[in-house]
């Protein structure tokens, strides 16, 4: 079996949303920890794009948080790693 498939299959995958409709696209929970992923098809990161993942981190401060977008710069906003989609896919083994 492909090593990446083995890693992914070791997680339980969830979706997270608040009563005020803030959301996070993917929550992965497993032996390697709790990881949150927000995915946007945008070349630019807006503060409003990060609201859901920031709310998630308030409830789960030990989680690793990733914002994956169509841009080309690796950045961070507090505990959130902001990654271009091409970089995230090439480095998924390390991220997971």
Biotite code that builds the C-alpha atoms (Angstrom):
import biotite.structure as struc

atoms = struc.array([
    struc.Atom([0.000, 0.000, 0.000], chain_id="A", res_id=1, res_name="UNK", atom_name="CA", element="C"),
    struc.Atom([1.174, 3.559, -0.727], chain_id="A", res_id=2, res_name="UNK", atom_name="CA", element="C"),
    struc.Atom([2.744, 5.152, 2.402], chain_id="A", res_id=3, res_name="UNK", atom_name="CA", element="C"),
    struc.Atom([0.574, 8.266, 2.034], chain_id="A", res_id=4, res_name="UNK", atom_name="CA", element="C"),
    struc.Atom([-2.619, 6.194, 1.894], chain_id="A", res_id=5, res_name="UNK", atom_name="CA", element="C"),
    struc.Atom([-1.491, 4.357, 5.025], chain_id="A", res_id=6, res_name="UNK", atom_name="CA", element="C"),
    struc.Atom([-0.945, 7.679, 6.823], chain_id="A", res_id=7, res_name="UNK", atom_name="CA", element="C"),
    struc.Atom([-4.287, 9.142, 5.727], chain_id="A", res_id=8, res_name="UNK", atom_name="CA", element="C"),
    struc.Atom([-6.184, 5.974, 6.617], chain_id="A", res_id=9, res_name="UNK", atom_name="CA", element="C"),
    struc.Atom([-4.837, 6.204, 10.169], chain_id="A", res_id=10, res_name="UNK", atom_name="CA", element="C"),
    struc.Atom([-6.928, 9.363, 10.718], chain_id="A", res_id=11, res_name="UNK", atom_name="CA", element="C"),
    struc.Atom([-10.606, 9.841, 11.339], chain_id="A", res_id=12, res_name="UNK", atom_name="CA", element="C"),
    struc.Atom([-11.854, 12.653, 9.094], chain_id="A", res_id=13, res_name="UNK", atom_name="CA", element="C"),
    struc.Atom([-14.404, 15.201, 10.266], chain_id="A", res_id=14, res_name="UNK", atom_name="CA", element="C"),
    struc.Atom([-15.966, 18.501, 9.260], chain_id="A", res_id=15, res_name="UNK", atom_name="CA", element="C"),
    struc.Atom([-16.387, 21.281, 11.859], chain_id="A", res_id=16, res_name="UNK", atom_name="CA", element="C"),
    struc.Atom([-18.972, 24.059, 12.026], chain_id="A", res_id=17, res_name="UNK", atom_name="CA", element="C"),
    struc.Atom([-20.160, 26.427, 14.747], chain_id="A", res_id=18, res_name="UNK", atom_name="CA", element="C"),
    struc.Atom([-23.740, 27.475, 15.429], chain_id="A", res_id=19, res_name="UNK", atom_name="CA", element="C"),
    struc.Atom([-22.820, 30.798, 13.773], chain_id="A", res_id=20, res_name="UNK", atom_name="CA", element="C"),
    struc.Atom([-21.716, 28.932, 10.619], chain_id="A", res_id=21, res_name="UNK", atom_name="CA", element="C"),
    struc.Atom([-17.956, 29.334, 10.965], chain_id="A", res_id=22, res_name="UNK", atom_name="CA", element="C"),
    struc.Atom([-16.450, 26.181, 9.516], chain_id="A", res_id=23, res_name="UNK", atom_name="CA", element="C"),
    struc.Atom([-13.314, 24.196, 8.804], chain_id="A", res_id=24, res_name="UNK", atom_name="CA", element="C"),
    struc.Atom([-13.241, 21.934, 5.754], chain_id="A", res_id=25, res_name="UNK", atom_name="CA", element="C"),
    struc.Atom([-11.294, 18.955, 7.128], chain_id="A", res_id=26, res_name="UNK", atom_name="CA", element="C"),
    struc.Atom([-10.399, 17.884, 10.648], chain_id="A", res_id=27, res_name="UNK", atom_name="CA", element="C"),
    struc.Atom([-8.077, 14.896, 10.887], chain_id="A", res_id=28, res_name="UNK", atom_name="CA", element="C"),
    struc.Atom([-7.740, 13.120, 14.221], chain_id="A", res_id=29, res_name="UNK", atom_name="CA", element="C"),
    struc.Atom([-5.439, 10.193, 14.879], chain_id="A", res_id=30, res_name="UNK", atom_name="CA", element="C"),
    struc.Atom([-2.262, 8.981, 16.530], chain_id="A", res_id=31, res_name="UNK", atom_name="CA", element="C"),
    struc.Atom([-0.299, 11.785, 14.879], chain_id="A", res_id=32, res_name="UNK", atom_name="CA", element="C"),
    struc.Atom([-2.533, 14.406, 16.446], chain_id="A", res_id=33, res_name="UNK", atom_name="CA", element="C"),
    struc.Atom([-5.336, 16.769, 15.545], chain_id="A", res_id=34, res_name="UNK", atom_name="CA", element="C"),
    struc.Atom([-4.992, 18.677, 12.272], chain_id="A", res_id=35, res_name="UNK", atom_name="CA", element="C"),
    struc.Atom([-7.328, 21.243, 10.755], chain_id="A", res_id=36, res_name="UNK", atom_name="CA", element="C"),
    struc.Atom([-7.392, 22.177, 7.065], chain_id="A", res_id=37, res_name="UNK", atom_name="CA", element="C"),
    struc.Atom([-9.208, 25.050, 5.403], chain_id="A", res_id=38, res_name="UNK", atom_name="CA", element="C"),
    struc.Atom([-8.994, 24.965, 1.610], chain_id="A", res_id=39, res_name="UNK", atom_name="CA", element="C"),
    struc.Atom([-9.757, 28.019, -0.565], chain_id="A", res_id=40, res_name="UNK", atom_name="CA", element="C"),
    struc.Atom([-9.481, 28.572, -4.291], chain_id="A", res_id=41, res_name="UNK", atom_name="CA", element="C"),
    struc.Atom([-8.043, 32.061, -4.045], chain_id="A", res_id=42, res_name="UNK", atom_name="CA", element="C"),
    struc.Atom([-4.689, 33.644, -4.852], chain_id="A", res_id=43, res_name="UNK", atom_name="CA", element="C"),
    struc.Atom([-4.929, 36.004, -1.904], chain_id="A", res_id=44, res_name="UNK", atom_name="CA", element="C"),
    struc.Atom([-5.552, 35.336, 1.775], chain_id="A", res_id=45, res_name="UNK", atom_name="CA", element="C"),
    struc.Atom([-8.178, 37.540, 3.388], chain_id="A", res_id=46, res_name="UNK", atom_name="CA", element="C"),
    struc.Atom([-8.662, 37.856, 7.153], chain_id="A", res_id=47, res_name="UNK", atom_name="CA", element="C"),
    struc.Atom([-12.237, 36.666, 6.717], chain_id="A", res_id=48, res_name="UNK", atom_name="CA", element="C"),
    struc.Atom([-10.910, 33.407, 5.185], chain_id="A", res_id=49, res_name="UNK", atom_name="CA", element="C"),
    struc.Atom([-9.221, 32.574, 8.493], chain_id="A", res_id=50, res_name="UNK", atom_name="CA", element="C"),
    struc.Atom([-12.196, 33.136, 10.820], chain_id="A", res_id=51, res_name="UNK", atom_name="CA", element="C"),
    struc.Atom([-13.299, 29.511, 10.928], chain_id="A", res_id=52, res_name="UNK", atom_name="CA", element="C"),
    struc.Atom([-9.875, 28.031, 11.540], chain_id="A", res_id=53, res_name="UNK", atom_name="CA", element="C"),
    struc.Atom([-9.145, 30.655, 14.217], chain_id="A", res_id=54, res_name="UNK", atom_name="CA", element="C"),
    struc.Atom([-12.405, 29.750, 15.975], chain_id="A", res_id=55, res_name="UNK", atom_name="CA", element="C"),
    struc.Atom([-11.432, 26.075, 15.804], chain_id="A", res_id=56, res_name="UNK", atom_name="CA", element="C"),
    struc.Atom([-8.041, 26.831, 17.376], chain_id="A", res_id=57, res_name="UNK", atom_name="CA", element="C"),
    struc.Atom([-9.760, 28.617, 20.278], chain_id="A", res_id=58, res_name="UNK", atom_name="CA", element="C"),
    struc.Atom([-11.627, 25.397, 21.052], chain_id="A", res_id=59, res_name="UNK", atom_name="CA", element="C"),
    struc.Atom([-8.698, 23.086, 20.216], chain_id="A", res_id=60, res_name="UNK", atom_name="CA", element="C"),
    struc.Atom([-5.467, 25.021, 20.883], chain_id="A", res_id=61, res_name="UNK", atom_name="CA", element="C"),
    struc.Atom([-3.240, 21.949, 20.536], chain_id="A", res_id=62, res_name="UNK", atom_name="CA", element="C"),
    struc.Atom([-4.338, 21.336, 16.944], chain_id="A", res_id=63, res_name="UNK", atom_name="CA", element="C"),
    struc.Atom([-2.105, 21.999, 13.973], chain_id="A", res_id=64, res_name="UNK", atom_name="CA", element="C"),
    struc.Atom([-3.860, 24.340, 11.548], chain_id="A", res_id=65, res_name="UNK", atom_name="CA", element="C"),
    struc.Atom([-3.334, 24.739, 7.815], chain_id="A", res_id=66, res_name="UNK", atom_name="CA", element="C"),
    struc.Atom([-4.846, 27.146, 5.315], chain_id="A", res_id=67, res_name="UNK", atom_name="CA", element="C"),
    struc.Atom([-4.250, 25.853, 1.789], chain_id="A", res_id=68, res_name="UNK", atom_name="CA", element="C"),
    struc.Atom([-4.762, 28.270, -1.096], chain_id="A", res_id=69, res_name="UNK", atom_name="CA", element="C"),
    struc.Atom([-3.946, 28.878, -4.780], chain_id="A", res_id=70, res_name="UNK", atom_name="CA", element="C"),
    struc.Atom([-1.277, 31.503, -4.129], chain_id="A", res_id=71, res_name="UNK", atom_name="CA", element="C"),
    struc.Atom([2.464, 30.983, -4.204], chain_id="A", res_id=72, res_name="UNK", atom_name="CA", element="C"),
    struc.Atom([3.736, 32.280, -0.838], chain_id="A", res_id=73, res_name="UNK", atom_name="CA", element="C"),
    struc.Atom([4.270, 30.253, 2.319], chain_id="A", res_id=74, res_name="UNK", atom_name="CA", element="C"),
    struc.Atom([3.109, 32.353, 5.260], chain_id="A", res_id=75, res_name="UNK", atom_name="CA", element="C"),
    struc.Atom([1.735, 32.048, 8.757], chain_id="A", res_id=76, res_name="UNK", atom_name="CA", element="C"),
    struc.Atom([-0.872, 33.825, 10.854], chain_id="A", res_id=77, res_name="UNK", atom_name="CA", element="C"),
    struc.Atom([-0.369, 32.956, 14.499], chain_id="A", res_id=78, res_name="UNK", atom_name="CA", element="C"),
    struc.Atom([-0.553, 29.148, 14.701], chain_id="A", res_id=79, res_name="UNK", atom_name="CA", element="C"),
    struc.Atom([-1.952, 28.816, 11.178], chain_id="A", res_id=80, res_name="UNK", atom_name="CA", element="C"),
    struc.Atom([0.427, 27.645, 8.444], chain_id="A", res_id=81, res_name="UNK", atom_name="CA", element="C"),
    struc.Atom([-0.645, 29.207, 5.140], chain_id="A", res_id=82, res_name="UNK", atom_name="CA", element="C"),
    struc.Atom([0.495, 27.013, 2.273], chain_id="A", res_id=83, res_name="UNK", atom_name="CA", element="C"),
    struc.Atom([0.213, 27.114, -1.507], chain_id="A", res_id=84, res_name="UNK", atom_name="CA", element="C"),
    struc.Atom([-1.682, 24.066, -2.793], chain_id="A", res_id=85, res_name="UNK", atom_name="CA", element="C"),
    struc.Atom([1.288, 22.832, -4.857], chain_id="A", res_id=86, res_name="UNK", atom_name="CA", element="C"),
    struc.Atom([3.570, 22.975, -1.833], chain_id="A", res_id=87, res_name="UNK", atom_name="CA", element="C"),
    struc.Atom([0.978, 21.315, 0.434], chain_id="A", res_id=88, res_name="UNK", atom_name="CA", element="C"),
    struc.Atom([0.442, 18.408, -1.962], chain_id="A", res_id=89, res_name="UNK", atom_name="CA", element="C"),
    struc.Atom([4.173, 17.841, -2.490], chain_id="A", res_id=90, res_name="UNK", atom_name="CA", element="C"),
    struc.Atom([4.771, 17.879, 1.276], chain_id="A", res_id=91, res_name="UNK", atom_name="CA", element="C"),
    struc.Atom([1.649, 16.059, 2.451], chain_id="A", res_id=92, res_name="UNK", atom_name="CA", element="C"),
    struc.Atom([3.680, 13.186, 3.937], chain_id="A", res_id=93, res_name="UNK", atom_name="CA", element="C"),
    struc.Atom([5.442, 15.673, 6.242], chain_id="A", res_id=94, res_name="UNK", atom_name="CA", element="C"),
    struc.Atom([2.294, 17.663, 7.047], chain_id="A", res_id=95, res_name="UNK", atom_name="CA", element="C"),
    struc.Atom([0.352, 14.574, 8.052], chain_id="A", res_id=96, res_name="UNK", atom_name="CA", element="C"),
])
